[in-house]
């Protein structure tokens, strides 16, 4: 508790991590003195850079709704900061056919989208972490991807639909399934507790899905996979 209090006051900082363990040190040994003595960043400038960084991370930031995607930036939206950044050429507004909500994107979004259209998507399946920025706006997931996702970690077990720690599965430009898993470190077993394909998604025995599970097992340092 003392470390947490000193950390929140800025007296100490996290020097490094090992797994889930944090190692603290005095702030003056972590942040260079010149940076500590510099004048604080004005609030408006901080919010401006944080908003641009948020848009860069999300790709498309919904202009309306999606409070989860606007976390810590609600005041920036109320103060019409996005419109100011559009006028300055740092952001642009994107409209998607069939979707009423407009989105904010980086200023060269059109060029990026044009470049993506001529790229060949590989056949690899990818597991998306529940806190990945792609999933921050649940509303955008439904509107743009047709994928309804809720992280059910904080729900009582009896209220969960898919499982405790469910990972969405991405293939090309579509969400094709989701699964709930548990890795048992001592035995080295990755247990796939449940697997739910999307409509027109990929079954669990699809070669690309099997290859993704194999890569995931290697990433975890496990020995074998136990399927449901």
Biotite code that builds the C-alpha atoms (Angstrom):
import biotite.structure as struc

atoms = struc.array([
    struc.Atom([0.000, 0.000, 0.000], chain_id="A", res_id=1, res_name="UNK", atom_name="CA", element="C"),
    struc.Atom([2.878, 2.351, 0.765], chain_id="A", res_id=2, res_name="UNK", atom_name="CA", element="C"),
    struc.Atom([4.446, 1.674, -2.648], chain_id="A", res_id=3, res_name="UNK", atom_name="CA", element="C"),
    struc.Atom([1.126, 2.331, -4.369], chain_id="A", res_id=4, res_name="UNK", atom_name="CA", element="C"),
    struc.Atom([0.705, 5.618, -2.469], chain_id="A", res_id=5, res_name="UNK", atom_name="CA", element="C"),
    struc.Atom([4.233, 6.789, -3.348], chain_id="A", res_id=6, res_name="UNK", atom_name="CA", element="C"),
    struc.Atom([3.711, 5.719, -6.968], chain_id="A", res_id=7, res_name="UNK", atom_name="CA", element="C"),
    struc.Atom([0.459, 7.701, -7.245], chain_id="A", res_id=8, res_name="UNK", atom_name="CA", element="C"),
    struc.Atom([2.212, 10.771, -5.797], chain_id="A", res_id=9, res_name="UNK", atom_name="CA", element="C"),
    struc.Atom([5.047, 10.477, -8.316], chain_id="A", res_id=10, res_name="UNK", atom_name="CA", element="C"),
    struc.Atom([7.767, 9.901, -5.732], chain_id="A", res_id=11, res_name="UNK", atom_name="CA", element="C"),
    struc.Atom([8.642, 6.503, -7.175], chain_id="A", res_id=12, res_name="UNK", atom_name="CA", element="C"),
    struc.Atom([8.085, 4.864, -10.541], chain_id="A", res_id=13, res_name="UNK", atom_name="CA", element="C"),
    struc.Atom([8.091, 1.468, -12.179], chain_id="A", res_id=14, res_name="UNK", atom_name="CA", element="C"),
    struc.Atom([11.666, 0.865, -13.340], chain_id="A", res_id=15, res_name="UNK", atom_name="CA", element="C"),
    struc.Atom([10.894, -2.472, -15.034], chain_id="A", res_id=16, res_name="UNK", atom_name="CA", element="C"),
    struc.Atom([8.639, -5.491, -14.880], chain_id="A", res_id=17, res_name="UNK", atom_name="CA", element="C"),
    struc.Atom([9.172, -9.207, -14.690], chain_id="A", res_id=18, res_name="UNK", atom_name="CA", element="C"),
    struc.Atom([5.982, -11.004, -15.579], chain_id="A", res_id=19, res_name="UNK", atom_name="CA", element="C"),
    struc.Atom([3.273, -9.416, -13.443], chain_id="A", res_id=20, res_name="UNK", atom_name="CA", element="C"),
    struc.Atom([5.739, -8.165, -10.821], chain_id="A", res_id=21, res_name="UNK", atom_name="CA", element="C"),
    struc.Atom([6.638, -4.470, -10.827], chain_id="A", res_id=22, res_name="UNK", atom_name="CA", element="C"),
    struc.Atom([10.043, -3.205, -9.639], chain_id="A", res_id=23, res_name="UNK", atom_name="CA", element="C"),
    struc.Atom([10.027, 0.342, -8.263], chain_id="A", res_id=24, res_name="UNK", atom_name="CA", element="C"),
    struc.Atom([12.809, 2.897, -7.995], chain_id="A", res_id=25, res_name="UNK", atom_name="CA", element="C"),
    struc.Atom([13.141, 6.561, -7.102], chain_id="A", res_id=26, res_name="UNK", atom_name="CA", element="C"),
    struc.Atom([11.666, 8.757, -9.812], chain_id="A", res_id=27, res_name="UNK", atom_name="CA", element="C"),
    struc.Atom([14.886, 10.782, -10.194], chain_id="A", res_id=28, res_name="UNK", atom_name="CA", element="C"),
    struc.Atom([16.684, 7.589, -11.244], chain_id="A", res_id=29, res_name="UNK", atom_name="CA", element="C"),
    struc.Atom([14.018, 6.747, -13.830], chain_id="A", res_id=30, res_name="UNK", atom_name="CA", element="C"),
    struc.Atom([13.232, 10.083, -15.474], chain_id="A", res_id=31, res_name="UNK", atom_name="CA", element="C"),
    struc.Atom([16.187, 12.268, -16.589], chain_id="A", res_id=32, res_name="UNK", atom_name="CA", element="C"),
    struc.Atom([16.594, 15.464, -14.466], chain_id="A", res_id=33, res_name="UNK", atom_name="CA", element="C"),
    struc.Atom([16.169, 17.727, -17.512], chain_id="A", res_id=34, res_name="UNK", atom_name="CA", element="C"),
    struc.Atom([12.770, 16.213, -18.174], chain_id="A", res_id=35, res_name="UNK", atom_name="CA", element="C"),
    struc.Atom([11.765, 16.516, -14.523], chain_id="A", res_id=36, res_name="UNK", atom_name="CA", element="C"),
    struc.Atom([12.704, 20.196, -14.438], chain_id="A", res_id=37, res_name="UNK", atom_name="CA", element="C"),
    struc.Atom([10.940, 21.061, -17.694], chain_id="A", res_id=38, res_name="UNK", atom_name="CA", element="C"),
    struc.Atom([7.724, 23.082, -17.395], chain_id="A", res_id=39, res_name="UNK", atom_name="CA", element="C"),
    struc.Atom([4.601, 20.923, -17.336], chain_id="A", res_id=40, res_name="UNK", atom_name="CA", element="C"),
    struc.Atom([2.771, 20.370, -20.604], chain_id="A", res_id=41, res_name="UNK", atom_name="CA", element="C"),
    struc.Atom([-0.304, 22.631, -20.864], chain_id="A", res_id=42, res_name="UNK", atom_name="CA", element="C"),
    struc.Atom([-3.550, 20.705, -20.487], chain_id="A", res_id=43, res_name="UNK", atom_name="CA", element="C"),
    struc.Atom([-4.823, 21.674, -23.953], chain_id="A", res_id=44, res_name="UNK", atom_name="CA", element="C"),
    struc.Atom([-1.628, 20.490, -25.627], chain_id="A", res_id=45, res_name="UNK", atom_name="CA", element="C"),
    struc.Atom([-1.707, 17.244, -23.666], chain_id="A", res_id=46, res_name="UNK", atom_name="CA", element="C"),
    struc.Atom([-5.307, 16.528, -24.656], chain_id="A", res_id=47, res_name="UNK", atom_name="CA", element="C"),
    struc.Atom([-4.550, 17.394, -28.277], chain_id="A", res_id=48, res_name="UNK", atom_name="CA", element="C"),
    struc.Atom([-1.674, 14.916, -28.494], chain_id="A", res_id=49, res_name="UNK", atom_name="CA", element="C"),
    struc.Atom([-3.584, 12.276, -26.541], chain_id="A", res_id=50, res_name="UNK", atom_name="CA", element="C"),
    struc.Atom([-6.505, 12.547, -28.962], chain_id="A", res_id=51, res_name="UNK", atom_name="CA", element="C"),
    struc.Atom([-4.251, 12.173, -32.025], chain_id="A", res_id=52, res_name="UNK", atom_name="CA", element="C"),
    struc.Atom([-2.556, 9.189, -30.387], chain_id="A", res_id=53, res_name="UNK", atom_name="CA", element="C"),
    struc.Atom([-5.960, 7.630, -29.616], chain_id="A", res_id=54, res_name="UNK", atom_name="CA", element="C"),
    struc.Atom([-7.058, 8.006, -33.242], chain_id="A", res_id=55, res_name="UNK", atom_name="CA", element="C"),
    struc.Atom([-3.796, 6.489, -34.445], chain_id="A", res_id=56, res_name="UNK", atom_name="CA", element="C"),
    struc.Atom([-4.249, 3.533, -32.112], chain_id="A", res_id=57, res_name="UNK", atom_name="CA", element="C"),
    struc.Atom([-7.893, 2.858, -32.948], chain_id="A", res_id=58, res_name="UNK", atom_name="CA", element="C"),
    struc.Atom([-7.703, 3.620, -36.651], chain_id="A", res_id=59, res_name="UNK", atom_name="CA", element="C"),
    struc.Atom([-11.260, 4.961, -36.595], chain_id="A", res_id=60, res_name="UNK", atom_name="CA", element="C"),
    struc.Atom([-12.557, 6.827, -33.539], chain_id="A", res_id=61, res_name="UNK", atom_name="CA", element="C"),
    struc.Atom([-16.383, 7.162, -33.496], chain_id="A", res_id=62, res_name="UNK", atom_name="CA", element="C"),
    struc.Atom([-17.506, 10.777, -33.405], chain_id="A", res_id=63, res_name="UNK", atom_name="CA", element="C"),
    struc.Atom([-20.603, 9.882, -31.353], chain_id="A", res_id=64, res_name="UNK", atom_name="CA", element="C"),
    struc.Atom([-21.224, 7.358, -28.595], chain_id="A", res_id=65, res_name="UNK", atom_name="CA", element="C"),
    struc.Atom([-18.544, 4.794, -27.629], chain_id="A", res_id=66, res_name="UNK", atom_name="CA", element="C"),
    struc.Atom([-17.566, 6.213, -24.196], chain_id="A", res_id=67, res_name="UNK", atom_name="CA", element="C"),
    struc.Atom([-15.090, 3.339, -23.815], chain_id="A", res_id=68, res_name="UNK", atom_name="CA", element="C"),
    struc.Atom([-13.126, 4.535, -26.852], chain_id="A", res_id=69, res_name="UNK", atom_name="CA", element="C"),
    struc.Atom([-13.217, 8.128, -25.541], chain_id="A", res_id=70, res_name="UNK", atom_name="CA", element="C"),
    struc.Atom([-11.947, 7.280, -22.052], chain_id="A", res_id=71, res_name="UNK", atom_name="CA", element="C"),
    struc.Atom([-10.174, 10.297, -20.458], chain_id="A", res_id=72, res_name="UNK", atom_name="CA", element="C"),
    struc.Atom([-11.060, 12.386, -23.538], chain_id="A", res_id=73, res_name="UNK", atom_name="CA", element="C"),
    struc.Atom([-14.722, 13.212, -22.948], chain_id="A", res_id=74, res_name="UNK", atom_name="CA", element="C"),
    struc.Atom([-13.879, 16.873, -22.324], chain_id="A", res_id=75, res_name="UNK", atom_name="CA", element="C"),
    struc.Atom([-11.926, 17.025, -25.582], chain_id="A", res_id=76, res_name="UNK", atom_name="CA", element="C"),
    struc.Atom([-15.011, 15.926, -27.498], chain_id="A", res_id=77, res_name="UNK", atom_name="CA", element="C"),
    struc.Atom([-17.268, 18.415, -25.688], chain_id="A", res_id=78, res_name="UNK", atom_name="CA", element="C"),
    struc.Atom([-14.808, 21.228, -26.424], chain_id="A", res_id=79, res_name="UNK", atom_name="CA", element="C"),
    struc.Atom([-14.867, 20.451, -30.164], chain_id="A", res_id=80, res_name="UNK", atom_name="CA", element="C"),
    struc.Atom([-11.156, 19.600, -30.166], chain_id="A", res_id=81, res_name="UNK", atom_name="CA", element="C"),
    struc.Atom([-11.569, 17.095, -33.059], chain_id="A", res_id=82, res_name="UNK", atom_name="CA", element="C"),
    struc.Atom([-12.955, 19.843, -35.310], chain_id="A", res_id=83, res_name="UNK", atom_name="CA", element="C"),
    struc.Atom([-9.963, 22.027, -34.448], chain_id="A", res_id=84, res_name="UNK", atom_name="CA", element="C"),
    struc.Atom([-7.537, 19.236, -35.352], chain_id="A", res_id=85, res_name="UNK", atom_name="CA", element="C"),
    struc.Atom([-9.382, 18.650, -38.634], chain_id="A", res_id=86, res_name="UNK", atom_name="CA", element="C"),
    struc.Atom([-8.966, 22.344, -39.533], chain_id="A", res_id=87, res_name="UNK", atom_name="CA", element="C"),
    struc.Atom([-5.251, 22.077, -38.737], chain_id="A", res_id=88, res_name="UNK", atom_name="CA", element="C"),
    struc.Atom([-4.881, 19.025, -40.985], chain_id="A", res_id=89, res_name="UNK", atom_name="CA", element="C"),
    struc.Atom([-3.977, 16.553, -38.243], chain_id="A", res_id=90, res_name="UNK", atom_name="CA", element="C"),
    struc.Atom([-7.208, 14.554, -38.424], chain_id="A", res_id=91, res_name="UNK", atom_name="CA", element="C"),
    struc.Atom([-9.914, 13.959, -41.003], chain_id="A", res_id=92, res_name="UNK", atom_name="CA", element="C"),
    struc.Atom([-13.537, 12.843, -40.889], chain_id="A", res_id=93, res_name="UNK", atom_name="CA", element="C"),
    struc.Atom([-14.462, 9.487, -42.429], chain_id="A", res_id=94, res_name="UNK", atom_name="CA", element="C"),
    struc.Atom([-17.948, 8.327, -43.357], chain_id="A", res_id=95, res_name="UNK", atom_name="CA", element="C"),
    struc.Atom([-18.798, 4.675, -43.913], chain_id="A", res_id=96, res_name="UNK", atom_name="CA", element="C"),
    struc.Atom([-21.565, 3.707, -46.302], chain_id="A", res_id=97, res_name="UNK", atom_name="CA", element="C"),
    struc.Atom([-24.595, 2.425, -44.390], chain_id="A", res_id=98, res_name="UNK", atom_name="CA", element="C"),
    struc.Atom([-23.382, 3.743, -40.994], chain_id="A", res_id=99, res_name="UNK", atom_name="CA", element="C"),
    struc.Atom([-24.838, 6.954, -39.567], chain_id="A", res_id=100, res_name="UNK", atom_name="CA", element="C"),
    struc.Atom([-21.944, 7.612, -37.203], chain_id="A", res_id=101, res_name="UNK", atom_name="CA", element="C"),
    struc.Atom([-18.935, 9.427, -38.652], chain_id="A", res_id=102, res_name="UNK", atom_name="CA", element="C"),
    struc.Atom([-15.384, 8.616, -37.564], chain_id="A", res_id=103, res_name="UNK", atom_name="CA", element="C"),
    struc.Atom([-12.149, 10.480, -36.967], chain_id="A", res_id=104, res_name="UNK", atom_name="CA", element="C"),
    struc.Atom([-9.009, 9.177, -38.648], chain_id="A", res_id=105, res_name="UNK", atom_name="CA", element="C"),
    struc.Atom([-5.452, 10.333, -39.287], chain_id="A", res_id=106, res_name="UNK", atom_name="CA", element="C"),
    struc.Atom([-5.128, 12.940, -42.018], chain_id="A", res_id=107, res_name="UNK", atom_name="CA", element="C"),
    struc.Atom([-3.699, 10.504, -44.599], chain_id="A", res_id=108, res_name="UNK", atom_name="CA", element="C"),
    struc.Atom([-6.453, 7.921, -44.046], chain_id="A", res_id=109, res_name="UNK", atom_name="CA", element="C"),
    struc.Atom([-7.521, 7.980, -47.704], chain_id="A", res_id=110, res_name="UNK", atom_name="CA", element="C"),
    struc.Atom([-4.002, 7.164, -48.907], chain_id="A", res_id=111, res_name="UNK", atom_name="CA", element="C"),
    struc.Atom([-3.693, 4.393, -46.303], chain_id="A", res_id=112, res_name="UNK", atom_name="CA", element="C"),
    struc.Atom([-7.022, 2.855, -47.296], chain_id="A", res_id=113, res_name="UNK", atom_name="CA", element="C"),
    struc.Atom([-6.073, 2.988, -50.986], chain_id="A", res_id=114, res_name="UNK", atom_name="CA", element="C"),
    struc.Atom([-2.789, 1.208, -50.220], chain_id="A", res_id=115, res_name="UNK", atom_name="CA", element="C"),
    struc.Atom([-4.570, -1.485, -48.195], chain_id="A", res_id=116, res_name="UNK", atom_name="CA", element="C"),
    struc.Atom([-7.021, -2.209, -51.016], chain_id="A", res_id=117, res_name="UNK", atom_name="CA", element="C"),
    struc.Atom([-4.214, -3.503, -53.250], chain_id="A", res_id=118, res_name="UNK", atom_name="CA", element="C"),
    struc.Atom([-2.585, -5.628, -50.526], chain_id="A", res_id=119, res_name="UNK", atom_name="CA", element="C"),
    struc.Atom([-3.012, -9.385, -50.547], chain_id="A", res_id=120, res_name="UNK", atom_name="CA", element="C"),
    struc.Atom([-4.262, -10.627, -47.176], chain_id="A", res_id=121, res_name="UNK", atom_name="CA", element="C"),
    struc.Atom([-2.403, -13.699, -45.941], chain_id="A", res_id=122, res_name="UNK", atom_name="CA", element="C"),
    struc.Atom([-4.227, -16.827, -44.793], chain_id="A", res_id=123, res_name="UNK", atom_name="CA", element="C"),
    struc.Atom([-3.094, -16.688, -41.178], chain_id="A", res_id=124, res_name="UNK", atom_name="CA", element="C"),
    struc.Atom([-5.618, -16.746, -38.371], chain_id="A", res_id=125, res_name="UNK", atom_name="CA", element="C"),
    struc.Atom([-4.926, -14.361, -35.506], chain_id="A", res_id=126, res_name="UNK", atom_name="CA", element="C"),
    struc.Atom([-6.148, -14.396, -31.908], chain_id="A", res_id=127, res_name="UNK", atom_name="CA", element="C"),
    struc.Atom([-7.001, -10.901, -30.650], chain_id="A", res_id=128, res_name="UNK", atom_name="CA", element="C"),
    struc.Atom([-6.378, -10.048, -26.985], chain_id="A", res_id=129, res_name="UNK", atom_name="CA", element="C"),
    struc.Atom([-9.498, -8.816, -25.122], chain_id="A", res_id=130, res_name="UNK", atom_name="CA", element="C"),
    struc.Atom([-7.900, -5.405, -24.421], chain_id="A", res_id=131, res_name="UNK", atom_name="CA", element="C"),
    struc.Atom([-6.515, -4.880, -27.923], chain_id="A", res_id=132, res_name="UNK", atom_name="CA", element="C"),
    struc.Atom([-7.293, -1.409, -29.282], chain_id="A", res_id=133, res_name="UNK", atom_name="CA", element="C"),
    struc.Atom([-9.211, -2.981, -32.156], chain_id="A", res_id=134, res_name="UNK", atom_name="CA", element="C"),
    struc.Atom([-11.841, -4.023, -29.590], chain_id="A", res_id=135, res_name="UNK", atom_name="CA", element="C"),
    struc.Atom([-12.041, -0.797, -27.588], chain_id="A", res_id=136, res_name="UNK", atom_name="CA", element="C"),
    struc.Atom([-15.191, 0.441, -29.310], chain_id="A", res_id=137, res_name="UNK", atom_name="CA", element="C"),
    struc.Atom([-17.750, -2.362, -29.003], chain_id="A", res_id=138, res_name="UNK", atom_name="CA", element="C"),
    struc.Atom([-20.196, -0.212, -30.932], chain_id="A", res_id=139, res_name="UNK", atom_name="CA", element="C"),
    struc.Atom([-17.824, 0.081, -33.894], chain_id="A", res_id=140, res_name="UNK", atom_name="CA", element="C"),
    struc.Atom([-17.226, -3.669, -33.830], chain_id="A", res_id=141, res_name="UNK", atom_name="CA", element="C"),
    struc.Atom([-20.926, -4.218, -34.369], chain_id="A", res_id=142, res_name="UNK", atom_name="CA", element="C"),
    struc.Atom([-21.388, -1.526, -37.007], chain_id="A", res_id=143, res_name="UNK", atom_name="CA", element="C"),
    struc.Atom([-18.201, -2.008, -39.037], chain_id="A", res_id=144, res_name="UNK", atom_name="CA", element="C"),
    struc.Atom([-17.390, -5.686, -38.534], chain_id="A", res_id=145, res_name="UNK", atom_name="CA", element="C"),
    struc.Atom([-20.760, -7.216, -37.687], chain_id="A", res_id=146, res_name="UNK", atom_name="CA", element="C"),
    struc.Atom([-19.158, -8.695, -34.572], chain_id="A", res_id=147, res_name="UNK", atom_name="CA", element="C"),
    struc.Atom([-20.782, -8.482, -31.145], chain_id="A", res_id=148, res_name="UNK", atom_name="CA", element="C"),
    struc.Atom([-18.201, -8.851, -28.361], chain_id="A", res_id=149, res_name="UNK", atom_name="CA", element="C"),
    struc.Atom([-18.322, -8.434, -24.595], chain_id="A", res_id=150, res_name="UNK", atom_name="CA", element="C"),
    struc.Atom([-15.405, -9.275, -22.319], chain_id="A", res_id=151, res_name="UNK", atom_name="CA", element="C"),
    struc.Atom([-17.140, -11.368, -19.673], chain_id="A", res_id=152, res_name="UNK", atom_name="CA", element="C"),
    struc.Atom([-14.367, -11.572, -17.054], chain_id="A", res_id=153, res_name="UNK", atom_name="CA", element="C"),
    struc.Atom([-16.343, -9.408, -14.621], chain_id="A", res_id=154, res_name="UNK", atom_name="CA", element="C"),
    struc.Atom([-19.670, -11.162, -15.146], chain_id="A", res_id=155, res_name="UNK", atom_name="CA", element="C"),
    struc.Atom([-20.885, -13.857, -12.721], chain_id="A", res_id=156, res_name="UNK", atom_name="CA", element="C"),
    struc.Atom([-20.305, -17.298, -14.189], chain_id="A", res_id=157, res_name="UNK", atom_name="CA", element="C"),
    struc.Atom([-24.029, -17.925, -14.555], chain_id="A", res_id=158, res_name="UNK", atom_name="CA", element="C"),
    struc.Atom([-24.413, -14.825, -16.752], chain_id="A", res_id=159, res_name="UNK", atom_name="CA", element="C"),
    struc.Atom([-21.582, -15.560, -19.181], chain_id="A", res_id=160, res_name="UNK", atom_name="CA", element="C"),
    struc.Atom([-22.538, -16.454, -22.716], chain_id="A", res_id=161, res_name="UNK", atom_name="CA", element="C"),
    struc.Atom([-19.187, -17.557, -24.123], chain_id="A", res_id=162, res_name="UNK", atom_name="CA", element="C"),
    struc.Atom([-16.769, -17.883, -21.197], chain_id="A", res_id=163, res_name="UNK", atom_name="CA", element="C"),
    struc.Atom([-14.403, -16.224, -18.757], chain_id="A", res_id=164, res_name="UNK", atom_name="CA", element="C"),
    struc.Atom([-11.514, -15.090, -20.987], chain_id="A", res_id=165, res_name="UNK", atom_name="CA", element="C"),
    struc.Atom([-12.740, -15.207, -24.580], chain_id="A", res_id=166, res_name="UNK", atom_name="CA", element="C"),
    struc.Atom([-10.426, -14.253, -27.459], chain_id="A", res_id=167, res_name="UNK", atom_name="CA", element="C"),
    struc.Atom([-11.889, -13.140, -30.808], chain_id="A", res_id=168, res_name="UNK", atom_name="CA", element="C"),
    struc.Atom([-10.427, -14.859, -33.873], chain_id="A", res_id=169, res_name="UNK", atom_name="CA", element="C"),
    struc.Atom([-9.577, -12.784, -36.947], chain_id="A", res_id=170, res_name="UNK", atom_name="CA", element="C"),
    struc.Atom([-9.040, -14.240, -40.425], chain_id="A", res_id=171, res_name="UNK", atom_name="CA", element="C"),
    struc.Atom([-8.239, -11.804, -43.212], chain_id="A", res_id=172, res_name="UNK", atom_name="CA", element="C"),
    struc.Atom([-10.719, -8.976, -42.782], chain_id="A", res_id=173, res_name="UNK", atom_name="CA", element="C"),
    struc.Atom([-13.386, -10.930, -40.861], chain_id="A", res_id=174, res_name="UNK", atom_name="CA", element="C"),
    struc.Atom([-13.988, -12.102, -37.325], chain_id="A", res_id=175, res_name="UNK", atom_name="CA", element="C"),
    struc.Atom([-14.643, -15.810, -37.822], chain_id="A", res_id=176, res_name="UNK", atom_name="CA", element="C"),
    struc.Atom([-14.939, -17.243, -34.292], chain_id="A", res_id=177, res_name="UNK", atom_name="CA", element="C"),
    struc.Atom([-14.088, -16.842, -30.607], chain_id="A", res_id=178, res_name="UNK", atom_name="CA", element="C"),
    struc.Atom([-12.775, -19.218, -27.990], chain_id="A", res_id=179, res_name="UNK", atom_name="CA", element="C"),
    struc.Atom([-12.352, -19.485, -24.240], chain_id="A", res_id=180, res_name="UNK", atom_name="CA", element="C"),
    struc.Atom([-9.122, -21.076, -23.057], chain_id="A", res_id=181, res_name="UNK", atom_name="CA", element="C"),
    struc.Atom([-6.993, -21.719, -20.012], chain_id="A", res_id=182, res_name="UNK", atom_name="CA", element="C"),
    struc.Atom([-3.256, -22.390, -19.946], chain_id="A", res_id=183, res_name="UNK", atom_name="CA", element="C"),
    struc.Atom([-2.029, -24.695, -17.191], chain_id="A", res_id=184, res_name="UNK", atom_name="CA", element="C"),
    struc.Atom([1.596, -23.793, -16.682], chain_id="A", res_id=185, res_name="UNK", atom_name="CA", element="C"),
    struc.Atom([2.620, -26.771, -14.569], chain_id="A", res_id=186, res_name="UNK", atom_name="CA", element="C"),
    struc.Atom([1.373, -29.356, -17.055], chain_id="A", res_id=187, res_name="UNK", atom_name="CA", element="C"),
    struc.Atom([2.013, -27.222, -20.144], chain_id="A", res_id=188, res_name="UNK", atom_name="CA", element="C"),
    struc.Atom([-1.528, -27.877, -21.380], chain_id="A", res_id=189, res_name="UNK", atom_name="CA", element="C"),
    struc.Atom([-3.563, -25.282, -23.261], chain_id="A", res_id=190, res_name="UNK", atom_name="CA", element="C"),
    struc.Atom([-7.198, -26.195, -22.678], chain_id="A", res_id=191, res_name="UNK", atom_name="CA", element="C"),
    struc.Atom([-9.657, -24.890, -25.238], chain_id="A", res_id=192, res_name="UNK", atom_name="CA", element="C"),
    struc.Atom([-12.753, -24.763, -23.037], chain_id="A", res_id=193, res_name="UNK", atom_name="CA", element="C"),
    struc.Atom([-15.159, -23.673, -25.765], chain_id="A", res_id=194, res_name="UNK", atom_name="CA", element="C"),
    struc.Atom([-15.079, -22.627, -29.416], chain_id="A", res_id=195, res_name="UNK", atom_name="CA", element="C"),
    struc.Atom([-17.840, -20.632, -31.112], chain_id="A", res_id=196, res_name="UNK", atom_name="CA", element="C"),
    struc.Atom([-17.660, -20.002, -34.875], chain_id="A", res_id=197, res_name="UNK", atom_name="CA", element="C"),
    struc.Atom([-19.421, -16.981, -36.328], chain_id="A", res_id=198, res_name="UNK", atom_name="CA", element="C"),
    struc.Atom([-22.019, -17.436, -39.094], chain_id="A", res_id=199, res_name="UNK", atom_name="CA", element="C"),
    struc.Atom([-19.974, -18.347, -42.196], chain_id="A", res_id=200, res_name="UNK", atom_name="CA", element="C"),
    struc.Atom([-16.923, -18.466, -39.896], chain_id="A", res_id=201, res_name="UNK", atom_name="CA", element="C"),
    struc.Atom([-14.243, -21.123, -39.552], chain_id="A", res_id=202, res_name="UNK", atom_name="CA", element="C"),
    struc.Atom([-14.705, -24.409, -37.659], chain_id="A", res_id=203, res_name="UNK", atom_name="CA", element="C"),
    struc.Atom([-12.190, -25.457, -35.032], chain_id="A", res_id=204, res_name="UNK", atom_name="CA", element="C"),
    struc.Atom([-10.731, -28.153, -37.320], chain_id="A", res_id=205, res_name="UNK", atom_name="CA", element="C"),
    struc.Atom([-9.965, -25.696, -40.145], chain_id="A", res_id=206, res_name="UNK", atom_name="CA", element="C"),
    struc.Atom([-6.227, -25.920, -41.043], chain_id="A", res_id=207, res_name="UNK", atom_name="CA", element="C"),
    struc.Atom([-5.671, -22.177, -40.520], chain_id="A", res_id=208, res_name="UNK", atom_name="CA", element="C"),
    struc.Atom([-7.276, -22.341, -37.061], chain_id="A", res_id=209, res_name="UNK", atom_name="CA", element="C"),
    struc.Atom([-5.235, -25.420, -36.116], chain_id="A", res_id=210, res_name="UNK", atom_name="CA", element="C"),
    struc.Atom([-2.053, -23.636, -37.234], chain_id="A", res_id=211, res_name="UNK", atom_name="CA", element="C"),
    struc.Atom([-2.968, -20.584, -35.122], chain_id="A", res_id=212, res_name="UNK", atom_name="CA", element="C"),
    struc.Atom([-3.499, -22.741, -32.030], chain_id="A", res_id=213, res_name="UNK", atom_name="CA", element="C"),
    struc.Atom([-0.110, -24.333, -32.659], chain_id="A", res_id=214, res_name="UNK", atom_name="CA", element="C"),
    struc.Atom([1.556, -20.913, -32.815], chain_id="A", res_id=215, res_name="UNK", atom_name="CA", element="C"),
    struc.Atom([-0.300, -19.850, -29.666], chain_id="A", res_id=216, res_name="UNK", atom_name="CA", element="C"),
    struc.Atom([0.905, -22.935, -27.817], chain_id="A", res_id=217, res_name="UNK", atom_name="CA", element="C"),
    struc.Atom([4.490, -22.151, -28.868], chain_id="A", res_id=218, res_name="UNK", atom_name="CA", element="C"),
    struc.Atom([4.076, -18.539, -27.691], chain_id="A", res_id=219, res_name="UNK", atom_name="CA", element="C"),
    struc.Atom([2.871, -19.782, -24.286], chain_id="A", res_id=220, res_name="UNK", atom_name="CA", element="C"),
    struc.Atom([5.714, -22.291, -24.043], chain_id="A", res_id=221, res_name="UNK", atom_name="CA", element="C"),
    struc.Atom([3.247, -25.150, -23.672], chain_id="A", res_id=222, res_name="UNK", atom_name="CA", element="C"),
    struc.Atom([3.439, -28.850, -24.480], chain_id="A", res_id=223, res_name="UNK", atom_name="CA", element="C"),
    struc.Atom([0.064, -29.805, -25.933], chain_id="A", res_id=224, res_name="UNK", atom_name="CA", element="C"),
    struc.Atom([-3.473, -28.617, -26.662], chain_id="A", res_id=225, res_name="UNK", atom_name="CA", element="C"),
    struc.Atom([-6.584, -30.211, -25.194], chain_id="A", res_id=226, res_name="UNK", atom_name="CA", element="C"),
    struc.Atom([-9.615, -29.470, -27.392], chain_id="A", res_id=227, res_name="UNK", atom_name="CA", element="C"),
    struc.Atom([-13.229, -29.614, -26.176], chain_id="A", res_id=228, res_name="UNK", atom_name="CA", element="C"),
])
